[in-house]
Amino acid sequence: MKPYRVYAAFLAALILVSCSAGRQIGRGVQKTFRNAPLTRQYHVGFALYDPETKKMLYQQDADRYYTPASNTKLYTFYAGLKILKDSLPSLRFVEQGDSLIFWGTGDPSFLHSQLKNRVALDFLSRSPKKLFFAPGRYTGPVYGLGWAWDDYNDYYQAEINELPVMDNLVVVSKKKSGGLDISPKVFADCFVADPDKKGGFGIQRAFLENTFRYPEGAVPDRFTQQIPYKVSDLLTVNLLSDTLHKPVELVSRKMPSYAKTVYGARRDSVLKQMMLPSDNFVAEQLLLVYADQAGLEMNAAKVIDHVTKTYLADLPDKPQWADGSGLSRMDLFTPRDMIYLLELIWKEFPDKQKLFELLPAGGKSGTLRNAYPKTGQPFVFGKTGTLSNVHNQSGYIRTKKGKLLLFAFMNNNFLQPTAEVRKEMVRIMTEIHEKY
């Protein structure tokens, strides 16, 4: 037999073995789901894909739409990979005579509690010129489309604006001497002890203003709470003036095309902050940063439309994508859309270890840290997504036999405790890891 024929025969044999192995995995996973009574009590969409053979190994209702919750952040993540360079724009500015006029870019890292980016602050602090903030670039509402209004007092639903400061949150804790320690300090006079407030100790902001009420009496030990503040242009300049220890004023001026840019935090560090703790604030603000970089109107709907048409036109199913974080129940994606997206992300990272460092890892980091057992080598890397009656995981799984597979596991409309659904999902994913 000639050498090329030997090679062709060998290649054909490899393909047959690979296809056979894929069919074996598919049949095995199908049996696993058939023997999982819990998952038959609610809506489950599942897809398992082999990027090496480009074959879908198993699908269960993978073409149906599900509420993704924070799985939406994978879409925001991918958009960042395509639009951002190595650093985020923190400010746009022009210098005119004795004045420095600046515009926001939506940058969430500006004095962020974890990212601690001070580049823009230091730039403004060093300037000998008079400082003027020119608002008006952001044209959307303070909440994303379809957000729950009654979550306004919860840390995970900070308001959206073009120049966020300190996560757009007020952080309150107990002083060593008793009483409340409030940061930023400019909110100290906004706190009111309410003798009529009953129940456990907690702080409630008025819905439409920055008035914060708390019960009279002793503050519990180790008390801490983060509360979104009501954003406004005037509050922004007050916060900046207080932090810079010099005046910042408002001015009405449209940003010119020749405005210069101050770049701040590294792209990957911001994306990692969005993904590991599932930071909704970072996710929403990143959409505005993308708009700034793509030359678009600073509006979430415009950015989402641009990303969908430019980078995701070939998704298997047309998504309904409403926000950056997944807080909206108007978001709807199919499991096979998630697989398509995960493969696009996969192609962006020749170094897979770098990708896995930006994602929660089962038993090790982020929102998957406590979901899976702690092992020396995590075998699941991906994104969780949780709302009431919704719990999902989408990402990458490494099997004991060395295969790397893509998966989307979406659970909607269950009445069981989320912990039970999570436990069953982890059991099934662990079985896939162990067997294949």
N, C-alpha and C positions, 0 to 999 in steps of 0.2 A: 504494500500500500504506500502511495506517495506521501511525503511529509505533510502537504497541505490537507490531504484527505484525513490523515491521522488527527491533525489539529481540529479540522471541522467536526470529526466524530467526537473528539474529546469535548469540544464546545457544546455540541448538541446534548451530550450526556450530562454536562453541568447544568444546562437549562432545564432538562427533564427532572434532575434531582431537585433543583431549586423550585420548580413548579410543584413537584410532589410534596416538598416540605411545606410550601405555602398552603396547599390544599389540606395538609395534615393539621396545620395550625388553625385554619379556618374551621375545619370540622370539630376540632377540640374546643375552640372558643364557643362555637354554636352549642355544643353539649353543655359547657359551663353555664351559659345563660339559660338553657332549658332546665337545668337543675337548680336555678336560683329563684325560688318562689317570691322573694321580697321584690325583685325588680319587675315582677309581673303586676304589681299593685299600683304602679304609677307609670308615667310616660318616660321611656328610656330610649335614647338614641345612642348608638355606638358604632364606631368605625375603627378598624385596625388596618394599617397600611405599611407595606414594605417599600421603603424608598430605593432599595437596591434593585428590586425587580420591577418597581413601579406598578405593583399589583395591590388591589384592595383585598386583604385576606379574609375579612369578615365585616359584614354590615348588618345592623339592625335598625330599621327606620332611619337610616342615615340621610335620607332625602327629605325628612320632615323638619319643620322649623321648631326651635326651642329657644326659650329665654336663656341667654348665655351668662348673665350676671358678669362677674369680672373676667370671664374668658374674653370679653370684649377688649380687654387691655392688650391681648395679643395682636389685634388689629392696629391699635394705637402704637404698639411696639414696632410693628413692621413699617408703619408709616414713618416713624422716626428713623429707622435704618435707611429708608430711601431718601428722605428729605434733609435730614440734618447732617452736618459735617462732623468734625471732631468735638466742637464746643457749641453751647447754646448762646444765642444772642441775648444779652441781658438788658441793654438799653439801646435806643437810637437817639442821636443828639446832633445839634448844630450849635456853634458858638457865634454869637452876634454881638459885637461891641463888648460891653461889660456883662453880658448875659449868656448863660448856658441853658438852652431849652432842650428838654428830653421827653421822649415818648416811651411807653411801655411796649414790651414784646410778648407779654404773657408769661415770662420766665418764672417757673415755680421755685427755682432754687434760690431766689433772692432772699437771703437771711432765713432759709428753710431750716427747721429745727434739726434735721439730720444731715442734710447736704452742706449746710453752713457756708454757703457761697457769699463772699463779701466783695467780690471784684467790682460790681457796679457801685456798691456803697463806698468803697475806697476811692473809686474814680470821682464820685460826687464830692466826697470829703476833701480830696486834694485840690479840687478846682477853686481858684480864687474868685471866680465869677459869681454873680447872682444866679440862683437856681430857680428854674420855672418848669413845672410839670404840665405838659399839654395832653389832656385826656381826650377821649373820643374815638380812638381806633377800634375798640371793641364794640360791636354792634348787636351782641346777643344779650339775653337775660342773665340774671345772676344764678339761675338754676338751669340745669340741662333739661332737654325735652323729655317729659314723662317722669321727672323725679317726684318722689313722695314729699309733699309740702310739710307733713308733720315730722319729718326727720331733720328739720332745720336746726334743731338744738344739738344734734349729734355730730361728733368730731369728723365723721366720714363724709359729711355733706357741706363742706366749706363752700362759700359763694365764689363765683367766677368773676375775674376782672382782668384788666390789661396790665396792671402793675401790682401783683400780689406782694404782700409783706408779711413775713413770719407765718407762713402756711395759712394766712387768713383766719387764724385761730387765736382766741384768748386762752392762756394756760393758767389754771388756778390750782394752788396746792396749799397745804397747811404750813404756816410759819412755825419755826421752832418755838417761838414765844407765844404761839396761839394766833388765831385770826387767819386771814387769807393773804397769801402771796399772789399777786396778780401781775401777769406779763402779757402784753406790753403795759407799762405803767400808766399810759394815757387813759386806760380804761378804769383806773382805780375809783374815780368818782362816779362811775356808772353802776356800781354795785350797791344794792339796797337790801338790808335785812328786813324780812317780811314776817311779822308776828303771826300772820294768818296762813303761812305756808306750812302744810302738814306733810307727813310721811318722812321717808329717809332723807338724809342730808344730800342735797343736790342743788345745782344752779340752773335756773331757767331764764333764758333770754326772752324778752318780749319779741313777738314775731316780726314787727316792722321797725324796731329801733334797738339801739344798744343800751338797753336797761336790763340789768342782770339781777334777779331776785334769788335769795337763799334764806333758809330758815334761821330764826334767831337761835342762839345757843352755841355750845362748843363745837368746833370743827373736829370731825373724827381724825384719829391718827392715820397717817399715810394717805390722807385724802388727796386726790388729784382729779382734775376734770379739764377737758379741752372743749371749748364751745366756739362755734363759728361766729365771727362778728359780722355785723351788717356793713357791707362795703359801701364806700362813697368816695368821690374825688376829694372832697374836703378832708375826710378822715385819712386818705392816703398821704396828703401833704403834711398833715399833722403828725402822722407816724414817722414820716421821713424827717421832718424838722426835729422831732424829739430824739430820734436816733442819731442824726448828724450833728445835733447841737448847733444848728444854724438854720435860718429861715428858708423854707421852700414855698414858693407861691404858685398859684394856678394861672395858666394863660390859655387862651383859645387860639390855637394855630394848627393848621393841617400839616402833617409831616411832609417835608419836601423830598424829592427823589434823591437828593444829594446828601441826606442825613447819614452820618457816620454810625458805626456800630461798636458797642463795647461787648466783647465776648467773655463769657464767664465759665460756668461749670462744664465739665466734660460730659459729652453726650451719654456715654455708657454708664457713668455713675448715676445720672438722672434716670435713665431707663431702668437701671437695677433697682433704684428706690421705688419706682412705680411697680415693678414686678414682684419683688420679694415680699414686702409687707402689704402689697396690693393697695398702694396709695392713690385714692380716688382724686385727691386734689392735684397731684402731679399729672395724672392722666388727663384731666380736663384742661389744665393750663397748657399742656404740651400741644393740644390741638391749635391753640392760639399761636404758639411758637412756630408751628408748621405753617400757619397762614402767613406769618411775618416772613419766613424764609422762602415761601413759594410765591410771594407777591400778591397774595389774595386779601380780600376783605377779612378782617379778623372776626370770624363768625364760624361756629362749629359746623353748622350745616353746610356752609360753602367748602370748608376744608374736607369734610367727609365725602362730599360729592366729588371733589377733585381727586382724592386718594382712590376712591372706588373706580372712577373712570380711567385714571392714569395707571394705576398699579394692580388693580383687582378686577379688570374687565372680564377675565376668563374664569371667574369663580363658577363652580357648577350650578349654584343656585343664587339668584339675586338676593343679597342680604337686605334686611331692614336695620340700618345702623344709625342710631340716634345720638349717642354721646361717646365720650372717650373712655369712661370708667366702667360702664355696665350697670350703673345705678338705675338706669331707665328700663322699665319693663317693655318699652317699645322696641328695644333691641331684639332682633330675631335672626338667628343663624342656624344652618344645618350642620350636623356632624361632618358631612363630606366637605362643606365649605371650610370647616376648621382644619381638616386634613390638608386641603389645598394650601391654606395659609401657612400651616406648619412646614410644609415642604418648601414654600417660598422663603421662609425664615431660615430653614436648613441650608438653602443654597447661598445665603448671604454670609455664612460662616464656614470657611474652609477648616478653621480650627474649631472643632466641635466643643472642646473643653471651654473655650471662651464663651460660646453660647450658653453652655450649662451653668457657667458662673453668673449669668444674668437672670437665671430662672430659679424659682424655688426648687429645692431638691428634697425628695422624700426622705424623712428621718434626719435631715441635716440643716435645711435653711428655709426661710420664708414661710409661706402659708402651708407648705407641705412638711414642715419640720416635725410636727406632732402627729401627722396623719399616718406615716409609715414607721416601722421599727427603725431604731437607730442602728445603722450598720456601717462598716468601714467604707463600703462602696455603695452609694445610693444608686437605685436602678430606675427611678422615675424622676423626670425633670419636666416641669410644665407650669400651668397656671390653673388655679382653682377659681371657682365662681360661685358665690353664695348669696341668695336672697331668701326671704321667707318662701318655703315650698320649692326651692331651687337649689341644687348643688351639683356642680360640674367639675370635671378635670379634663384638660386637653394638653397634650405634650408628647414627650418621647419616653420610651421604655426600653431598657437594655435587658435582654434575656440572659439566662445562665449559659446558653449555648453561643453567646456572642452576637446575636442579632440585635440591631437597633431598629425599632419600629415606631411609627407615629400612631397616636390614638386620640380619639375624642369620645368622651364618656359624659353624656348629658342626661341629668335626671330632673324632671319637672313635675309639678302638680302632685307632690306627695304630702301626706298628712303625718307620716311618721317623724319622729325627731331627726334632725339633720345628722346627728351622730350615728344613728342606725344606717342611714343611707350611705354615709361616708365609710362606715365599717364594711359594708357589703361591696362597695366600689373598690376599696383597698384590697379586700379578699380576692376579688376577681383579677385585679391587676397583678397582685402577688402570684396568683396561680399561673398567669401568663408568663411572668418572669421565671418562675420555677420550672415550668414544663417545657419551654421552647427556647 
